[in-house]
Amino acid sequence: MLLHPDMMLDLANARNRELIAEADRGRLLRRAWWSRARRAAKTTQVRGRPTGNLASCERPVAAPAR
């Protein structure tokens, strides 16, 4: 292997590019997951809050004062 230093340099550069591409994919997937989780958190329905045009089936209940 040491007989061909150009080949070793090419292999090292290729591995470096693979590692960078893998890190970029990981960052992209994490960002997509974070964005989706954040969007889902904003749209979750909280009990007692109107959810749309239809009336809720459950009766409104007064919460005890704290």
mmCIF file as Biopython writes it, N, C-alpha, C and O atoms, coordinates in Angstrom:
data_model
#
loop_
_atom_site.group_PDB
_atom_site.id
_atom_site.type_symbol
_atom_site.label_atom_id
_atom_site.label_alt_id
_atom_site.label_comp_id
_atom_site.label_asym_id
_atom_site.label_entity_id
_atom_site.label_seq_id
_atom_site.pdbx_PDB_ins_code
_atom_site.Cartn_x
_atom_site.Cartn_y
_atom_site.Cartn_z
_atom_site.occupancy
_atom_site.B_iso_or_equiv
_atom_site.auth_seq_id
_atom_site.auth_asym_id
_atom_site.pdbx_PDB_model_num
ATOM 1   N N  . MET A ? 1  ? 0.812   -1.193 0.000  1.0 0.0 1  A 1 
ATOM 2   C CA . MET A ? 1  ? 0.000   0.000  0.000  1.0 0.0 1  A 1 
ATOM 3   C C  . MET A ? 1  ? 0.859   1.262  0.000  1.0 0.0 1  A 1 
ATOM 4   O O  . MET A ? 1  ? 0.479   2.275  -0.586 1.0 0.0 1  A 1 
ATOM 5   N N  . LEU A ? 2  ? 1.980   1.201  0.637  1.0 0.0 2  A 1 
ATOM 6   C CA . LEU A ? 2  ? 2.824   2.381  0.685  1.0 0.0 2  A 1 
ATOM 7   C C  . LEU A ? 2  ? 3.545   2.623  -0.636 1.0 0.0 2  A 1 
ATOM 8   O O  . LEU A ? 2  ? 4.191   3.656  -0.808 1.0 0.0 2  A 1 
ATOM 9   N N  . LEU A ? 3  ? 3.442   1.685  -1.564 1.0 0.0 3  A 1 
ATOM 10  C CA . LEU A ? 3  ? 4.096   1.862  -2.849 1.0 0.0 3  A 1 
ATOM 11  C C  . LEU A ? 3  ? 3.361   2.890  -3.703 1.0 0.0 3  A 1 
ATOM 12  O O  . LEU A ? 3  ? 3.943   3.439  -4.638 1.0 0.0 3  A 1 
ATOM 13  N N  . HIS A ? 4  ? 2.110   3.154  -3.402 1.0 0.0 4  A 1 
ATOM 14  C CA . HIS A ? 4  ? 1.313   4.071  -4.196 1.0 0.0 4  A 1 
ATOM 15  C C  . HIS A ? 4  ? 0.738   5.179  -3.310 1.0 0.0 4  A 1 
ATOM 16  O O  . HIS A ? 4  ? -0.422  5.113  -2.903 1.0 0.0 4  A 1 
ATOM 17  N N  . PRO A ? 5  ? 1.541   6.184  -3.018 1.0 0.0 5  A 1 
ATOM 18  C CA . PRO A ? 5  ? 1.052   7.249  -2.132 1.0 0.0 5  A 1 
ATOM 19  C C  . PRO A ? 5  ? -0.111  8.029  -2.737 1.0 0.0 5  A 1 
ATOM 20  O O  . PRO A ? 5  ? -0.966  8.526  -2.005 1.0 0.0 5  A 1 
ATOM 21  N N  . ASP A ? 6  ? -0.152  8.144  -4.073 1.0 0.0 6  A 1 
ATOM 22  C CA . ASP A ? 6  ? -1.271  8.850  -4.692 1.0 0.0 6  A 1 
ATOM 23  C C  . ASP A ? 6  ? -2.581  8.109  -4.457 1.0 0.0 6  A 1 
ATOM 24  O O  . ASP A ? 6  ? -3.623  8.722  -4.227 1.0 0.0 6  A 1 
ATOM 25  N N  . MET A ? 7  ? -2.514  6.766  -4.519 1.0 0.0 7  A 1 
ATOM 26  C CA . MET A ? 7  ? -3.715  5.974  -4.273 1.0 0.0 7  A 1 
ATOM 27  C C  . MET A ? 7  ? -4.162  6.112  -2.810 1.0 0.0 7  A 1 
ATOM 28  O O  . MET A ? 7  ? -5.357  6.208  -2.529 1.0 0.0 7  A 1 
ATOM 29  N N  . MET A ? 8  ? -3.202  6.123  -1.888 1.0 0.0 8  A 1 
ATOM 30  C CA . MET A ? 8  ? -3.556  6.308  -0.471 1.0 0.0 8  A 1 
ATOM 31  C C  . MET A ? 8  ? -4.185  7.672  -0.240 1.0 0.0 8  A 1 
ATOM 32  O O  . MET A ? 8  ? -5.134  7.797  0.534  1.0 0.0 8  A 1 
ATOM 33  N N  . LEU A ? 9  ? -3.664  8.691  -0.905 1.0 0.0 9  A 1 
ATOM 34  C CA . LEU A ? 9  ? -4.232  10.030 -0.769 1.0 0.0 9  A 1 
ATOM 35  C C  . LEU A ? 9  ? -5.648  10.072 -1.331 1.0 0.0 9  A 1 
ATOM 36  O O  . LEU A ? 9  ? -6.541  10.686 -0.746 1.0 0.0 9  A 1 
ATOM 37  N N  . ASP A ? 10 ? -5.844  9.418  -2.463 1.0 0.0 10 A 1 
ATOM 38  C CA . ASP A ? 10 ? -7.195  9.357  -3.044 1.0 0.0 10 A 1 
ATOM 39  C C  . ASP A ? 10 ? -8.160  8.630  -2.123 1.0 0.0 10 A 1 
ATOM 40  O O  . ASP A ? 10 ? -9.298  9.066  -1.951 1.0 0.0 10 A 1 
ATOM 41  N N  . LEU A ? 11 ? -7.715  7.516  -1.522 1.0 0.0 11 A 1 
ATOM 42  C CA . LEU A ? 11 ? -8.569  6.775  -0.590 1.0 0.0 11 A 1 
ATOM 43  C C  . LEU A ? 11 ? -8.901  7.619  0.640  1.0 0.0 11 A 1 
ATOM 44  O O  . LEU A ? 11 ? -10.042 7.625  1.102  1.0 0.0 11 A 1 
ATOM 45  N N  . ALA A ? 12 ? -7.908  8.329  1.166  1.0 0.0 12 A 1 
ATOM 46  C CA . ALA A ? 12 ? -8.140  9.176  2.339  1.0 0.0 12 A 1 
ATOM 47  C C  . ALA A ? 12 ? -9.121  10.298 2.008  1.0 0.0 12 A 1 
ATOM 48  O O  . ALA A ? 12 ? -10.008 10.603 2.805  1.0 0.0 12 A 1 
ATOM 49  N N  . ASN A ? 13 ? -8.965  10.912 0.835  1.0 0.0 13 A 1 
ATOM 50  C CA . ASN A ? 13 ? -9.877  11.986 0.440  1.0 0.0 13 A 1 
ATOM 51  C C  . ASN A ? 13 ? -11.293 11.455 0.219  1.0 0.0 13 A 1 
ATOM 52  O O  . ASN A ? 13 ? -12.268 12.112 0.583  1.0 0.0 13 A 1 
ATOM 53  N N  . ALA A ? 14 ? -11.406 10.272 -0.376 1.0 0.0 14 A 1 
ATOM 54  C CA . ALA A ? 14 ? -12.728 9.681  -0.594 1.0 0.0 14 A 1 
ATOM 55  C C  . ALA A ? 14 ? -13.407 9.392  0.744  1.0 0.0 14 A 1 
ATOM 56  O O  . ALA A ? 14 ? -14.599 9.655  0.904  1.0 0.0 14 A 1 
ATOM 57  N N  . ARG A ? 15 ? -12.657 8.853  1.698  1.0 0.0 15 A 1 
ATOM 58  C CA . ARG A ? 15 ? -13.224 8.563  3.027  1.0 0.0 15 A 1 
ATOM 59  C C  . ARG A ? 15 ? -13.655 9.853  3.723  1.0 0.0 15 A 1 
ATOM 60  O O  . ARG A ? 15 ? -14.696 9.901  4.379  1.0 0.0 15 A 1 
ATOM 61  N N  . ASN A ? 16 ? -12.848 10.884 3.570  1.0 0.0 16 A 1 
ATOM 62  C CA . ASN A ? 16 ? -13.184 12.173 4.168  1.0 0.0 16 A 1 
ATOM 63  C C  . ASN A ? 16 ? -14.483 12.710 3.572  1.0 0.0 16 A 1 
ATOM 64  O O  . ASN A ? 16 ? -15.336 13.213 4.303  1.0 0.0 16 A 1 
ATOM 65  N N  . ARG A ? 17 ? -14.641 12.607 2.254  1.0 0.0 17 A 1 
ATOM 66  C CA . ARG A ? 17 ? -15.873 13.058 1.609  1.0 0.0 17 A 1 
ATOM 67  C C  . ARG A ? 17 ? -17.074 12.231 2.081  1.0 0.0 17 A 1 
ATOM 68  O O  . ARG A ? 17 ? -18.164 12.771 2.274  1.0 0.0 17 A 1 
ATOM 69  N N  . GLU A ? 18 ? -16.872 10.916 2.267  1.0 0.0 18 A 1 
ATOM 70  C CA . GLU A ? 18 ? -17.960 10.062 2.769  1.0 0.0 18 A 1 
ATOM 71  C C  . GLU A ? 18 ? -18.392 10.499 4.170  1.0 0.0 18 A 1 
ATOM 72  O O  . GLU A ? 18 ? -19.587 10.580 4.458  1.0 0.0 18 A 1 
ATOM 73  N N  . LEU A ? 19 ? -17.423 10.779 5.034  1.0 0.0 19 A 1 
ATOM 74  C CA . LEU A ? 19 ? -17.743 11.203 6.400  1.0 0.0 19 A 1 
ATOM 75  C C  . LEU A ? 19 ? -18.482 12.536 6.405  1.0 0.0 19 A 1 
ATOM 76  O O  . LEU A ? 19 ? -19.426 12.722 7.173  1.0 0.0 19 A 1 
ATOM 77  N N  . ILE A ? 20 ? -18.058 13.456 5.556  1.0 0.0 20 A 1 
ATOM 78  C CA . ILE A ? 20 ? -18.730 14.754 5.482  1.0 0.0 20 A 1 
ATOM 79  C C  . ILE A ? 20 ? -20.155 14.587 4.967  1.0 0.0 20 A 1 
ATOM 80  O O  . ILE A ? 20 ? -21.078 15.212 5.490  1.0 0.0 20 A 1 
ATOM 81  N N  . ALA A ? 21 ? -20.344 13.751 3.946  1.0 0.0 21 A 1 
ATOM 82  C CA . ALA A ? 21 ? -21.685 13.518 3.397  1.0 0.0 21 A 1 
ATOM 83  C C  . ALA A ? 21 ? -22.586 12.861 4.435  1.0 0.0 21 A 1 
ATOM 84  O O  . ALA A ? 21 ? -23.766 13.200 4.534  1.0 0.0 21 A 1 
ATOM 85  N N  . GLU A ? 22 ? -22.043 11.925 5.207  1.0 0.0 22 A 1 
ATOM 86  C CA . GLU A ? 22 ? -22.834 11.259 6.249  1.0 0.0 22 A 1 
ATOM 87  C C  . GLU A ? 22 ? -23.249 12.257 7.332  1.0 0.0 22 A 1 
ATOM 88  O O  . GLU A ? 22 ? -24.384 12.222 7.805  1.0 0.0 22 A 1 
ATOM 89  N N  . ALA A ? 23 ? -22.343 13.137 7.719  1.0 0.0 23 A 1 
ATOM 90  C CA . ALA A ? 23 ? -22.669 14.153 8.724  1.0 0.0 23 A 1 
ATOM 91  C C  . ALA A ? 23 ? -23.746 15.109 8.187  1.0 0.0 23 A 1 
ATOM 92  O O  . ALA A ? 23 ? -24.658 15.494 8.919  1.0 0.0 23 A 1 
ATOM 93  N N  . ASP A ? 24 ? -23.638 15.483 6.919  1.0 0.0 24 A 1 
ATOM 94  C CA . ASP A ? 24 ? -24.652 16.362 6.321  1.0 0.0 24 A 1 
ATOM 95  C C  . ASP A ? 24 ? -26.019 15.694 6.300  1.0 0.0 24 A 1 
ATOM 96  O O  . ASP A ? 24 ? -27.029 16.332 6.596  1.0 0.0 24 A 1 
ATOM 97  N N  . ARG A ? 25 ? -26.056 14.406 5.949  1.0 0.0 25 A 1 
ATOM 98  C CA . ARG A ? 25 ? -27.336 13.679 5.956  1.0 0.0 25 A 1 
ATOM 99  C C  . ARG A ? 25 ? -27.916 13.626 7.359  1.0 0.0 25 A 1 
ATOM 100 O O  . ARG A ? 25 ? -29.120 13.806 7.542  1.0 0.0 25 A 1 
ATOM 101 N N  . GLY A ? 26 ? -27.070 13.382 8.348  1.0 0.0 26 A 1 
ATOM 102 C CA . GLY A ? 26 ? -27.536 13.346 9.736  1.0 0.0 26 A 1 
ATOM 103 C C  . GLY A ? 26 ? -28.105 14.675 10.178 1.0 0.0 26 A 1 
ATOM 104 O O  . GLY A ? 26 ? -29.152 14.725 10.823 1.0 0.0 26 A 1 
ATOM 105 N N  . ARG A ? 27 ? -27.417 15.761 9.831  1.0 0.0 27 A 1 
ATOM 106 C CA . ARG A ? 27 ? -27.915 17.094 10.188 1.0 0.0 27 A 1 
ATOM 107 C C  . ARG A ? 27 ? -29.242 17.379 9.506  1.0 0.0 27 A 1 
ATOM 108 O O  . ARG A ? 27 ? -30.161 17.926 10.116 1.0 0.0 27 A 1 
ATOM 109 N N  . LEU A ? 28 ? -29.335 17.005 8.231  1.0 0.0 28 A 1 
ATOM 110 C CA . LEU A ? 28 ? -30.567 17.237 7.493  1.0 0.0 28 A 1 
ATOM 111 C C  . LEU A ? 28 ? -31.729 16.440 8.097  1.0 0.0 28 A 1 
ATOM 112 O O  . LEU A ? 28 ? -32.831 16.969 8.240  1.0 0.0 28 A 1 
ATOM 113 N N  . LEU A ? 29 ? -31.491 15.182 8.449  1.0 0.0 29 A 1 
ATOM 114 C CA . LEU A ? 29 ? -32.554 14.373 9.047  1.0 0.0 29 A 1 
ATOM 115 C C  . LEU A ? 29 ? -32.959 14.893 10.422 1.0 0.0 29 A 1 
ATOM 116 O O  . LEU A ? 29 ? -34.144 14.922 10.755 1.0 0.0 29 A 1 
ATOM 117 N N  . ARG A ? 30 ? -31.973 15.305 11.218 1.0 0.0 30 A 1 
ATOM 118 C CA . ARG A ? 30 ? -32.295 15.864 12.541 1.0 0.0 30 A 1 
ATOM 119 C C  . ARG A ? 30 ? -33.113 17.135 12.405 1.0 0.0 30 A 1 
ATOM 120 O O  . ARG A ? 30 ? -34.068 17.352 13.150 1.0 0.0 30 A 1 
ATOM 121 N N  . ARG A ? 31 ? -32.732 17.976 11.446 1.0 0.0 31 A 1 
ATOM 122 C CA . ARG A ? 31 ? -33.460 19.234 11.242 1.0 0.0 31 A 1 
ATOM 123 C C  . ARG A ? 31 ? -34.894 18.967 10.782 1.0 0.0 31 A 1 
ATOM 124 O O  . ARG A ? 31 ? -35.828 19.634 11.227 1.0 0.0 31 A 1 
ATOM 125 N N  . ALA A ? 32 ? -35.063 17.989 9.890  1.0 0.0 32 A 1 
ATOM 126 C CA . ALA A ? 32 ? -36.405 17.644 9.415  1.0 0.0 32 A 1 
ATOM 127 C C  . ALA A ? 32 ? -37.243 17.093 10.562 1.0 0.0 32 A 1 
ATOM 128 O O  . ALA A ? 32 ? -38.416 17.442 10.698 1.0 0.0 32 A 1 
ATOM 129 N N  . TRP A ? 33 ? -36.641 16.226 11.396 1.0 0.0 33 A 1 
ATOM 130 C CA . TRP A ? 33 ? -37.378 15.664 12.535 1.0 0.0 33 A 1 
ATOM 131 C C  . TRP A ? 33 ? -37.768 16.776 13.503 1.0 0.0 33 A 1 
ATOM 132 O O  . TRP A ? 33 ? -38.902 16.811 13.982 1.0 0.0 33 A 1 
ATOM 133 N N  . TRP A ? 34 ? -36.837 17.686 13.794 1.0 0.0 34 A 1 
ATOM 134 C CA . TRP A ? 34 ? -37.103 18.774 14.723 1.0 0.0 34 A 1 
ATOM 135 C C  . TRP A ? 34 ? -38.210 19.670 14.192 1.0 0.0 34 A 1 
ATOM 136 O O  . TRP A ? 34 ? -39.096 20.084 14.941 1.0 0.0 34 A 1 
ATOM 137 N N  . SER A ? 35 ? -38.159 19.968 12.901 1.0 0.0 35 A 1 
ATOM 138 C CA . SER A ? 35 ? -39.174 20.826 12.298 1.0 0.0 35 A 1 
ATOM 139 C C  . SER A ? 35 ? -40.550 20.168 12.350 1.0 0.0 35 A 1 
ATOM 140 O O  . SER A ? 35 ? -41.546 20.819 12.666 1.0 0.0 35 A 1 
ATOM 141 N N  . ARG A ? 36 ? -40.597 18.881 12.040 1.0 0.0 36 A 1 
ATOM 142 C CA . ARG A ? 36 ? -41.875 18.162 12.074 1.0 0.0 36 A 1 
ATOM 143 C C  . ARG A ? 36 ? -42.415 18.078 13.495 1.0 0.0 36 A 1 
ATOM 144 O O  . ARG A ? 36 ? -43.615 18.251 13.708 1.0 0.0 36 A 1 
ATOM 145 N N  . ALA A ? 37 ? -41.546 17.815 14.473 1.0 0.0 37 A 1 
ATOM 146 C CA . ALA A ? 37 ? -41.984 17.733 15.865 1.0 0.0 37 A 1 
ATOM 147 C C  . ALA A ? 37 ? -42.489 19.088 16.353 1.0 0.0 37 A 1 
ATOM 148 O O  . ALA A ? 37 ? -43.472 19.168 17.090 1.0 0.0 37 A 1 
ATOM 149 N N  . ARG A ? 38 ? -41.810 20.144 15.935 1.0 0.0 38 A 1 
ATOM 150 C CA . ARG A ? 38 ? -42.232 21.481 16.351 1.0 0.0 38 A 1 
ATOM 151 C C  . ARG A ? 38 ? -43.584 21.833 15.741 1.0 0.0 38 A 1 
ATOM 152 O O  . ARG A ? 38 ? -44.445 22.402 16.411 1.0 0.0 38 A 1 
ATOM 153 N N  . ARG A ? 39 ? -43.766 21.489 14.464 1.0 0.0 39 A 1 
ATOM 154 C CA . ARG A ? 39 ? -45.040 21.770 13.794 1.0 0.0 39 A 1 
ATOM 155 C C  . ARG A ? 39 ? -46.159 20.960 14.442 1.0 0.0 39 A 1 
ATOM 156 O O  . ARG A ? 39 ? -47.270 21.462 14.613 1.0 0.0 39 A 1 
ATOM 157 N N  . ALA A ? 40 ? -45.871 19.711 14.804 1.0 0.0 40 A 1 
ATOM 158 C CA . ALA A ? 40 ? -46.882 18.873 15.439 1.0 0.0 40 A 1 
ATOM 159 C C  . ALA A ? 40 ? -47.243 19.409 16.822 1.0 0.0 40 A 1 
ATOM 160 O O  . ALA A ? 40 ? -48.400 19.329 17.234 1.0 0.0 40 A 1 
ATOM 161 N N  . ALA A ? 41 ? -46.272 19.949 17.532 1.0 0.0 41 A 1 
ATOM 162 C CA . ALA A ? 41 ? -46.540 20.494 18.863 1.0 0.0 41 A 1 
ATOM 163 C C  . ALA A ? 41 ? -47.461 21.712 18.775 1.0 0.0 41 A 1 
ATOM 164 O O  . ALA A ? 41 ? -48.273 21.945 19.670 1.0 0.0 41 A 1 
ATOM 165 N N  . LYS A ? 42 ? -47.334 22.476 17.710 1.0 0.0 42 A 1 
ATOM 166 C CA . LYS A ? 42 ? -48.188 23.655 17.552 1.0 0.0 42 A 1 
ATOM 167 C C  . LYS A ? 42 ? -49.624 23.272 17.225 1.0 0.0 42 A 1 
ATOM 168 O O  . LYS A ? 42 ? -50.556 23.994 17.580 1.0 0.0 42 A 1 
ATOM 169 N N  . THR A ? 43 ? -49.806 22.147 16.553 1.0 0.0 43 A 1 
ATOM 170 C CA . THR A ? 43 ? -51.140 21.784 16.091 1.0 0.0 43 A 1 
ATOM 171 C C  . THR A ? 43 ? -51.833 20.772 16.985 1.0 0.0 43 A 1 
ATOM 172 O O  . THR A ? 43 ? -52.942 20.340 16.672 1.0 0.0 43 A 1 
ATOM 173 N N  . THR A ? 44 ? -51.210 20.382 18.092 1.0 0.0 44 A 1 
ATOM 174 C CA . THR A ? 44 ? -51.876 19.425 18.974 1.0 0.0 44 A 1 
ATOM 175 C C  . THR A ? 44 ? -53.108 20.061 19.577 1.0 0.0 44 A 1 
ATOM 176 O O  . THR A ? 44 ? -53.118 21.252 19.890 1.0 0.0 44 A 1 
ATOM 177 N N  . GLN A ? 45 ? -54.133 19.267 19.736 1.0 0.0 45 A 1 
ATOM 178 C CA . GLN A ? 45 ? -55.385 19.776 20.266 1.0 0.0 45 A 1 
ATOM 179 C C  . GLN A ? 45 ? -55.362 19.679 21.787 1.0 0.0 45 A 1 
ATOM 180 O O  . GLN A ? 45 ? -55.106 18.619 22.357 1.0 0.0 45 A 1 
ATOM 181 N N  . VAL A ? 46 ? -55.629 20.781 22.413 1.0 0.0 46 A 1 
ATOM 182 C CA . VAL A ? 46 ? -55.653 20.829 23.865 1.0 0.0 46 A 1 
ATOM 183 C C  . VAL A ? 46 ? -57.096 20.721 24.308 1.0 0.0 46 A 1 
ATOM 184 O O  . VAL A ? 46 ? -57.979 21.356 23.731 1.0 0.0 46 A 1 
ATOM 185 N N  . ARG A ? 47 ? -57.336 19.926 25.324 1.0 0.0 47 A 1 
ATOM 186 C CA . ARG A ? 47 ? -58.693 19.741 25.815 1.0 0.0 47 A 1 
ATOM 187 C C  . ARG A ? 47 ? -59.259 21.072 26.283 1.0 0.0 47 A 1 
ATOM 188 O O  . ARG A ? 47 ? -58.602 21.813 27.015 1.0 0.0 47 A 1 
ATOM 189 N N  . GLY A ? 48 ? -60.478 21.370 25.859 1.0 0.0 48 A 1 
ATOM 190 C CA . GLY A ? 48 ? -61.125 22.604 26.247 1.0 0.0 48 A 1 
ATOM 191 C C  . GLY A ? 48 ? -60.970 23.712 25.226 1.0 0.0 48 A 1 
ATOM 192 O O  . GLY A ? 48 ? -61.638 24.743 25.311 1.0 0.0 48 A 1 
ATOM 193 N N  . ARG A ? 49 ? -60.090 23.501 24.262 1.0 0.0 49 A 1 
ATOM 194 C CA . ARG A ? 49 ? -59.912 24.498 23.212 1.0 0.0 49 A 1 
ATOM 195 C C  . ARG A ? 49 ? -60.706 24.067 21.994 1.0 0.0 49 A 1 
ATOM 196 O O  . ARG A ? 49 ? -60.715 22.879 21.671 1.0 0.0 49 A 1 
ATOM 197 N N  . PRO A ? 50 ? -61.365 24.970 21.311 1.0 0.0 50 A 1 
ATOM 198 C CA . PRO A ? 50 ? -62.109 24.562 20.121 1.0 0.0 50 A 1 
ATOM 199 C C  . PRO A ? 50 ? -61.167 23.978 19.070 1.0 0.0 50 A 1 
ATOM 200 O O  . PRO A ? 50 ? -60.057 24.471 18.869 1.0 0.0 50 A 1 
ATOM 201 N N  . THR A ? 51 ? -61.630 22.921 18.405 1.0 0.0 51 A 1 
ATOM 202 C CA . THR A ? 51 ? -60.782 22.236 17.442 1.0 0.0 51 A 1 
ATOM 203 C C  . THR A ? 51 ? -61.180 22.521 16.007 1.0 0.0 51 A 1 
ATOM 204 O O  . THR A ? 51 ? -60.464 22.130 15.085 1.0 0.0 51 A 1 
ATOM 205 N N  . GLY A ? 52 ? -62.289 23.184 15.794 1.0 0.0 52 A 1 
ATOM 206 C CA . GLY A ? 52 ? -62.702 23.452 14.423 1.0 0.0 52 A 1 
ATOM 207 C C  . GLY A ? 52 ? -64.107 24.008 14.378 1.0 0.0 52 A 1 
ATOM 208 O O  . GLY A ? 52 ? -64.540 24.699 15.301 1.0 0.0 52 A 1 
ATOM 209 N N  . ASN A ? 53 ? -64.819 23.710 13.310 1.0 0.0 53 A 1 
ATOM 210 C CA . ASN A ? 53 ? -66.165 24.247 13.116 1.0 0.0 53 A 1 
ATOM 211 C C  . ASN A ? 53 ? -67.225 23.460 13.872 1.0 0.0 53 A 1 
ATOM 212 O O  . ASN A ? 53 ? -68.284 24.006 14.183 1.0 0.0 53 A 1 
ATOM 213 N N  . LEU A ? 54 ? -66.970 22.206 14.174 1.0 0.0 54 A 1 
ATOM 214 C CA . LEU A ? 54 ? -67.968 21.381 14.857 1.0 0.0 54 A 1 
ATOM 215 C C  . LEU A ? 54 ? -67.885 21.561 16.361 1.0 0.0 54 A 1 
ATOM 216 O O  . LEU A ? 54 ? -66.808 21.766 16.919 1.0 0.0 54 A 1 
ATOM 217 N N  . ALA A ? 55 ? -69.040 21.482 17.008 1.0 0.0 55 A 1 
ATOM 218 C CA . ALA A ? 55 ? -69.082 21.622 18.461 1.0 0.0 55 A 1 
ATOM 219 C C  . ALA A ? 55 ? -68.529 20.361 19.115 1.0 0.0 55 A 1 
ATOM 220 O O  . ALA A ? 55 ? -68.638 19.266 18.563 1.0 0.0 55 A 1 
ATOM 221 N N  . SER A ? 56 ? -67.947 20.519 20.268 1.0 0.0 56 A 1 
ATOM 222 C CA . SER A ? 56 ? -67.390 19.400 21.003 1.0 0.0 56 A 1 
ATOM 223 C C  . SER A ? 56 ? -68.512 18.560 21.601 1.0 0.0 56 A 1 
ATOM 224 O O  . SER A ? 56 ? -69.559 19.096 21.964 1.0 0.0 56 A 1 
ATOM 225 N N  . CYS A ? 57 ? -68.307 17.261 21.706 1.0 0.0 57 A 1 
ATOM 226 C CA . CYS A ? 57 ? -69.304 16.355 22.290 1.0 0.0 57 A 1 
ATOM 227 C C  . CYS A ? 57 ? -69.266 16.369 23.800 1.0 0.0 57 A 1 
ATOM 228 O O  . CYS A ? 57 ? -70.260 16.040 24.447 1.0 0.0 57 A 1 
ATOM 229 N N  . GLU A ? 58 ? -68.140 16.743 24.371 1.0 0.0 58 A 1 
ATOM 230 C CA . GLU A ? 58 ? -68.055 16.716 25.825 1.0 0.0 58 A 1 
ATOM 231 C C  . GLU A ? 58 ? -68.552 18.025 26.407 1.0 0.0 58 A 1 
ATOM 232 O O  . GLU A ? 58 ? -68.442 19.084 25.789 1.0 0.0 58 A 1 
ATOM 233 N N  . ARG A ? 59 ? -69.099 17.931 27.604 1.0 0.0 59 A 1 
ATOM 234 C CA . ARG A ? 59 ? -69.661 19.102 28.242 1.0 0.0 59 A 1 
ATOM 235 C C  . ARG A ? 59 ? -68.546 19.913 28.880 1.0 0.0 59 A 1 
ATOM 236 O O  . ARG A ? 59 ? -67.582 19.349 29.398 1.0 0.0 59 A 1 
ATOM 237 N N  . PRO A ? 60 ? -68.672 21.226 28.845 1.0 0.0 60 A 1 
ATOM 238 C CA . PRO A ? 60 ? -67.639 22.060 29.473 1.0 0.0 60 A 1 
ATOM 239 C C  . PRO A ? 60 ? -67.703 21.870 30.999 1.0 0.0 60 A 1 
ATOM 240 O O  . PRO A ? 60 ? -68.781 21.873 31.593 1.0 0.0 60 A 1 
ATOM 241 N N  . VAL A ? 61 ? -66.547 21.709 31.606 1.0 0.0 61 A 1 
ATOM 242 C CA . VAL A ? 61 ? -66.463 21.508 33.040 1.0 0.0 61 A 1 
ATOM 243 C C  . VAL A ? 61 ? -65.599 22.607 33.608 1.0 0.0 61 A 1 
ATOM 244 O O  . VAL A ? 61 ? -64.518 22.898 33.095 1.0 0.0 61 A 1 
ATOM 245 N N  . ALA A ? 62 ? -66.089 23.217 34.678 1.0 0.0 62 A 1 
ATOM 246 C CA . ALA A ? 62 ? -65.329 24.285 35.317 1.0 0.0 62 A 1 
ATOM 247 C C  . ALA A ? 62 ? -64.170 23.666 36.091 1.0 0.0 62 A 1 
ATOM 248 O O  . ALA A ? 62 ? -64.354 22.685 36.810 1.0 0.0 62 A 1 
ATOM 249 N N  . ALA A ? 63 ? -62.995 24.229 35.946 1.0 0.0 63 A 1 
ATOM 250 C CA . ALA A ? 63 ? -61.822 23.741 36.675 1.0 0.0 63 A 1 
ATOM 251 C C  . ALA A ? 63 ? -61.805 24.396 38.037 1.0 0.0 63 A 1 
ATOM 252 O O  . ALA A ? 63 ? -62.189 25.558 38.167 1.0 0.0 63 A 1 
ATOM 253 N N  . PRO A ? 64 ? -61.371 23.678 39.049 1.0 0.0 64 A 1 
ATOM 254 C CA . PRO A ? 64 ? -61.295 24.284 40.378 1.0 0.0 64 A 1 
ATOM 255 C C  . PRO A ? 64 ? -60.252 25.392 40.424 1.0 0.0 64 A 1 
ATOM 256 O O  . PRO A ? 64 ? -59.215 25.303 39.766 1.0 0.0 64 A 1 
ATOM 257 N N  . ALA A ? 65 ? -60.526 26.432 41.197 1.0 0.0 65 A 1 
ATOM 258 C CA . ALA A ? 65 ? -59.612 27.558 41.323 1.0 0.0 65 A 1 
ATOM 259 C C  . ALA A ? 65 ? -58.376 27.114 42.064 1.0 0.0 65 A 1 
ATOM 260 O O  . ALA A ? 65 ? -58.445 26.280 42.967 1.0 0.0 65 A 1 
ATOM 261 N N  . ARG A ? 66 ? -57.256 27.668 41.684 1.0 0.0 66 A 1 
ATOM 262 C CA . ARG A ? 66 ? -55.989 27.313 42.355 1.0 0.0 66 A 1 
ATOM 263 C C  . ARG A ? 66 ? -55.539 28.422 43.238 1.0 0.0 66 A 1 
ATOM 264 O O  . ARG A ? 66 ? -54.497 28.312 43.885 1.0 0.0 66 A 1 
#
